[in-house]
Amino acid sequence: MTYVVGYAPHKHDRSAIELACQLAKSLPQPVVAVSVVPRGWGTPFAAGTDREYEQWAAGEGADSAALAAADLAQHPDIDGSAVWVAGRSVPQALLEEAAKRDAEILVVASGDDAEPGRIRLTSKTDRLVHSSTVPVAIAPRGHNTSNGVTRITVAFRDDDASWSLLTRVAEISTRASARLRVVTFLVRPSRRPVTSAVSHAETQVIDLWGVQAASAQAEAMVHLNSIGVTGDGLELAMAEGSDWGEAVTGVEWADGDLMVLGSSSTHRLAQVFLGSSASKIVRHAPVPVVIVPGTAIG
């Protein structure tokens, strides 16, 4: 098992490697940084030009791998290595490397347009996230920490996928000696209808959501207690807000935190698919996020 890191040439952002090394400090596995460079077309009519292009790409790959190796050297306690591969599609090349190296998690960085400390998917990482059959960890821009993972927060929505994810993450938090926090996010609409009768009905629905969420969290605590997660190692919370940003930032976050989301249970096979709620949580998360397809984490 490994942590495979997508290391983009010329990105000048060490956050993905930093996150992979953070994971490896808590759950030791080798870290492999993979740089993907363009592959030549190999057409017989442009053989000379294509060879020059491949030579240029190989130089880019070697330079990128050297930079990744230097970044990994900042963590001498981690078993790290750096390689480069040629591919027509960066997401596909990374997925192939993840499969070849039996990756436990595929780690990527945020886009350069993300605010510091926030997550933004690029077009390439978005395609990667929606095609992966292994968990994908996304580092906020500029992520850097000397800690391992000290607390794992699970976004819990009380469906079959969430319950399965909860059990798996509880097992991992125990292995990593990390605290477990179960959070249900509730967004209350900020704009109310004018008709008082409709507004009252809407309020009742929202209140019912809160009651159901509290009941599900109580069940989650009983379940987690039954598998040995108790006391100071367990926290449950409901985060409410008038929008997703307010809800996500309404809970306390600290260095060493990691958030885990399950993918949509309605998507084909076990691939990662971010529904609208999950996408909004990711966008506002101030900590690294791991997106899990089905129950693949473990």
C-alpha positions in Angstrom: 0.0 0.0 0.0 1.2 3.5 -0.8 0.1 7.2 -0.8 0.3 8.3 -4.4 0.8 12.1 -4.8 0.0 14.0 -8.0 2.9 16.4 -8.3 2.4 19.0 -10.9 5.4 20.4 -12.7 5.9 24.2 -12.1 3.1 24.3 -9.6 5.3 25.6 -6.8 2.9 24.2 -4.1 4.1 21.5 -1.7 0.7 21.1 -0.1 0.0 17.7 -1.6 3.3 16.2 -0.5 2.8 17.8 2.9 -0.6 16.2 3.3 0.7 12.8 2.1 3.5 13.0 4.7 1.0 14.0 7.3 -1.0 10.9 6.6 2.1 8.7 6.6 3.0 10.0 10.1 -0.2 8.7 11.5 -0.7 5.6 9.3 2.8 4.7 7.9 2.9 3.8 4.2 5.5 4.8 1.5 4.8 8.1 -0.2 5.3 8.2 -4.0 5.2 11.5 -5.8 4.2 11.1 -9.4 4.8 13.8 -12.1 2.9 13.4 -15.4 4.3 14.9 -18.5 2.8 14.9 -22.1 3.4 11.8 -24.2 4.4 12.1 -27.8 2.1 10.9 -30.6 4.7 8.6 -32.2 3.5 9.3 -35.7 5.8 8.0 -38.5 5.4 11.2 -40.5 6.8 13.4 -37.7 9.3 11.1 -36.1 12.1 13.6 -35.7 9.8 16.3 -34.2 8.1 13.8 -32.0 11.5 12.5 -30.6 12.5 16.1 -29.8 9.2 16.6 -28.1 9.6 13.4 -26.1 13.1 14.4 -25.1 11.8 17.8 -23.9 9.0 16.0 -21.9 11.5 13.6 -20.4 13.6 16.6 -19.2 10.6 18.2 -17.7 9.7 15.0 -16.0 13.2 14.5 -14.6 13.3 18.0 -13.3 9.8 17.7 -11.7 10.8 14.4 -10.0 13.9 16.0 -8.7 11.9 18.9 -7.2 9.5 16.4 -5.6 12.3 14.4 -4.2 13.7 17.6 -2.6 10.3 18.3 -1.1 10.1 14.8 0.3 13.6 15.1 1.8 12.1 17.7 4.1 10.5 14.7 5.8 13.4 12.3 6.5 11.2 10.1 8.7 8.9 9.3 5.7 9.7 6.6 3.2 9.3 8.8 0.1 10.3 8.5 -3.5 9.5 10.5 -6.7 9.0 9.3 -10.3 7.7 10.7 -13.6 5.5 9.2 -16.2 4.3 10.2 -19.7 0.6 10.2 -20.4 -2.0 11.8 -22.7 -4.3 12.5 -19.7 -3.0 13.5 -16.3 -6.0 12.1 -14.4 -5.8 8.8 -16.2 -2.0 8.5 -15.7 -2.4 9.1 -12.0 -5.2 6.5 -11.7 -3.0 4.0 -13.5 -0.1 4.7 -11.1 -2.5 4.4 -8.2 -3.6 1.0 -9.4 -0.1 -0.2 -10.1 1.2 0.9 -6.8 -1.8 -0.3 -4.8 -2.5 3.2 -3.5 -4.5 3.5 -0.3 -5.1 7.1 -1.0 -4.5 9.4 -4.0 -3.4 12.9 -2.8 -3.7 16.0 -4.9 -3.4 19.8 -4.3 -5.9 22.6 -4.8 -5.9 24.9 -7.8 -3.7 28.0 -7.8 -6.8 30.2 -7.7 -7.8 28.8 -4.3 -7.6 31.2 -1.4 -4.8 30.2 1.1 -6.1 27.5 3.4 -9.0 26.7 1.1 -9.8 24.0 -1.5 -10.5 24.5 -5.2 -10.6 21.7 -7.7 -8.9 22.3 -11.1 -10.5 20.8 -14.2 -7.9 18.0 -14.1 -8.5 17.2 -10.4 -12.2 17.4 -10.9 -12.0 14.7 -13.6 -9.7 12.7 -11.3 -12.1 13.0 -8.4 -15.0 11.9 -10.4 -13.2 8.9 -11.9 -11.3 7.5 -9.0 -12.1 4.1 -7.3 -9.8 4.9 -4.4 -10.2 7.6 -1.8 -8.9 11.0 -3.0 -7.3 13.4 -0.5 -7.3 17.1 -1.4 -4.9 19.5 0.3 -5.9 23.2 0.9 -3.7 25.6 -0.9 -0.5 26.2 1.1 -1.2 23.3 3.5 1.7 22.7 5.9 1.9 21.1 9.3 4.3 19.3 11.5 1.6 17.2 13.1 0.1 13.9 12.0 -3.6 13.5 11.8 -4.9 14.1 15.4 -8.7 14.3 14.7 -10.9 12.9 11.9 -14.2 14.6 11.2 -16.8 12.6 9.4 -19.6 14.4 7.6 -22.6 12.3 8.6 -25.9 12.4 6.7 -27.7 9.2 8.1 -27.9 7.1 5.0 -26.5 3.6 4.3 -23.3 5.0 2.8 -22.7 7.3 5.8 -23.1 4.4 8.3 -20.7 2.2 6.4 -18.2 5.1 6.1 -18.6 5.8 9.8 -17.6 2.3 10.8 -14.6 2.3 8.5 -13.4 5.7 9.6 -13.8 4.7 13.3 -11.5 1.8 12.6 -8.9 4.1 11.0 -9.1 6.7 13.7 -8.3 4.0 16.2 -5.3 2.8 14.2 -4.1 6.3 13.8 -4.6 7.2 17.5 -6.8 10.1 16.3 -9.9 11.4 17.9 -13.2 11.0 15.9 -15.8 13.7 15.4 -19.1 13.1 13.8 -20.7 16.2 12.3 -24.1 16.7 10.7 -24.3 19.9 8.6 -27.7 21.6 8.5 -28.3 24.6 6.3 -31.3 26.8 7.1 -32.6 28.9 4.2 -31.9 32.5 4.8 -34.8 33.7 2.6 -38.3 33.1 3.9 -41.5 33.1 1.8 -43.8 36.0 2.3 -46.9 34.0 3.2 -46.8 33.3 6.9 -48.6 29.9 6.6 -45.9 28.6 4.2 -43.2 30.1 6.4 -44.6 28.2 9.4 -44.7 25.0 7.4 -41.1 25.5 6.2 -40.0 26.1 9.8 -41.6 22.9 10.9 -39.8 21.0 8.2 -36.4 22.5 9.2 -37.1 21.7 12.9 -38.0 18.1 11.9 -34.6 17.9 10.1 -32.9 18.9 13.3 -34.8 16.3 15.4 -34.0 13.6 12.9 -30.3 14.6 12.8 -30.1 14.5 16.6 -31.7 11.1 16.7 -29.3 9.8 14.1 -26.4 11.2 16.0 -27.6 9.5 19.2 -27.7 6.2 17.3 -24.2 6.8 15.9 -22.9 7.3 19.4 -24.4 4.0 20.6 -22.9 2.2 17.5 -19.5 3.8 18.0 -19.5 3.0 21.7 -20.3 -0.6 20.8 -17.1 -0.9 18.7 -14.9 0.7 21.3 -14.9 4.4 20.4 -15.8 6.2 23.6 -14.9 9.0 26.0 -12.6 11.7 25.0 -11.9 10.0 21.7 -15.4 10.7 20.4 -17.3 13.9 19.7 -20.6 14.5 18.1 -21.8 17.9 16.8 -24.4 19.5 14.5 -23.3 22.5 12.5 -26.0 24.9 11.4 -25.9 27.9 9.3 -27.9 30.0 6.8 -25.5 28.8 4.1 -22.8 26.1 3.7 -19.9 28.4 4.4 -21.5 29.4 7.7 -22.3 25.8 8.6 -18.8 24.4 7.8 -16.9 27.2 9.5 -19.4 27.1 12.5 -17.5 24.2 14.0 -14.0 24.5 15.5 -11.1 23.4 13.3 -7.5 22.9 14.4 -4.1 21.9 13.1 -4.1 18.1 12.6 -7.7 18.0 11.6 -8.9 15.9 8.6 -12.4 15.8 7.2 -13.9 12.7 5.4 -16.8 12.7 3.0 -18.6 9.8 1.4 -19.4 10.0 -2.3 -22.9 9.9 -3.7 -24.5 6.5 -3.2 -26.5 6.9 -6.5 -23.5 7.0 -8.8 -22.5 4.1 -10.9 -20.1 1.5 -9.5 -18.0 2.7 -6.6 -16.6 5.8 -8.2 -16.4 9.1 -6.4 -19.3 11.5 -7.3 -19.7 14.8 -5.4 -23.3 15.8 -4.9 -24.1 19.5 -4.5 -23.9 19.3 -0.7 -20.6 17.6 -0.7 -19.2 20.0 -3.3 -20.2 22.9 -1.1 -18.6 21.4 2.0 -15.4 20.8 0.1 -15.3 24.4 -1.2 -15.6 25.8 2.4 -13.5 23.3 4.2 -10.5 24.9 6.0 -8.7 21.5 6.4 -7.7 18.6 4.1 -10.6 16.6 2.8 -10.7 12.9 1.9 -13.5 11.9 -0.5 -14.3 8.2 -0.3 -16.0 6.2 -3.1 -18.5 3.8 -1.6 -16.7 2.0 1.3 -13.3 1.8 -0.3 -11.4 3.4 2.6 -9.6 0.9 4.9 
